[in-house]
């Protein structure tokens, strides 16, 4: 690393790439990135060229000593890399449309990372990520894999369990956004608050303390859920308020995705209404992304446009840069990441991936011990973790029965014949990207 850092971003043609480049530029004094390789596939070549040219303009305008390379040759890019980031979408947005449209057409939740759609996103993604890991073992065996491809928790666990690769960190923007939004509600600076996150990706809870040790969680619960207007929500989740009596009893702040499990009836009703009127969220995102790439084509544009925030996933890429900064400089920065449990959450297997507050060090994330959850969190958490384990196994083995078990176990999928019907329809729809099931 003495000659400068080499970063490889797989899925480099993503609309998120400008935020990633911005993150490296603003940290360059402490994070001497010398090479950035943006990698994509033939189907993403046009987007790679558009966003890649913009990335090159951004770097040139910044004046930093760094070269941005564009390539479709993943092996060439990976050679001697120091950090590999993954922000890929197998099947592109058209696959996400199917993940959402097919379940919704049968009257069940249709969402990118939850329910049936989330399971199939994992099935398509995990084999590709494991291929990348095998190439890393050969071409850059000392590199760290920073994954923010969803479903981030399942991808991270697949890398740990089946890829046998320990130098992996999974990342989600939900905890990052929570820190900024809740600090704002408390009229505090984020660095003056301590957030303890614990759970799994898209199913965590957290508490908040201030610099004097006072627990501010109950205060935040009242501000966020004690009024008729819900607060702190992400772009792709309907703005339904949680039941205040339930959240008070939890004594912890649930992540926004808990709405799918705590308010399934309201969320389904809202999703179905939106689906009938405007189509899926994925179709809306596809339109936003098209508008973004029109902006990116402007030869004068050399900075991240404000419109990127509408895409969802804000602060994802910047958080990835912060993790790389933390590992490279051994900062000890506290961040909520997906990493190996190793007893951190006593209610889950030691070898699974959990999303917890961790110190980011040269050795990777060092999770802060959490201990046991109470029954009110533990029950749902253990069911969802078992569902994840089955989904990951199905992605690796292509076993139909194992996949059916995952579908039957998922709380957002009505079990029985309907589950099998939707699963079969998705298997046919995504046949091209599921070779293990052929």
Buried (B, 14 or more C-beta within 10 A) or exposed (E): EEEBBBBBBBBBBBBBBBBBBBBBBBBBEEBBBBBBBBBBBEEBBEBBBBBBBBBBBBBEEBEBEBEBBBBBEBEEBBBEBBBBBBBBBBBBBEBBBBBBBBBBEBEBBBBBBBBBBBBBBBBBBBBBBBEBBEBBEEBBEEBBBBBBBBBBBBBBBBBBBBBEBEBBBBBBBBBBBBBEBBBEBBEBEBEEBBBBBBBBBBBBBBBBBBEEEEEBBBBBBEBBBBEEEBBBBBBBBBEBBBEBEBBEEBBBBBBBBBBBBBBBEBBBEBBBEBBEEEBBBBBBBBEBBEBBBEBBEEEEBBBBBEEBEBBBBBBBBBBBBBBBBBBBBEBEBBBBBBBBBEEBBEBBBEEBBBBBBBBBBEEBBEBBEBEEBEEEBBEBBBBBBBBBBBBBBBBBBBBBEBBBBBBBBBBBBBEEEBBBEBBEBBBEBBEEBBEEBE
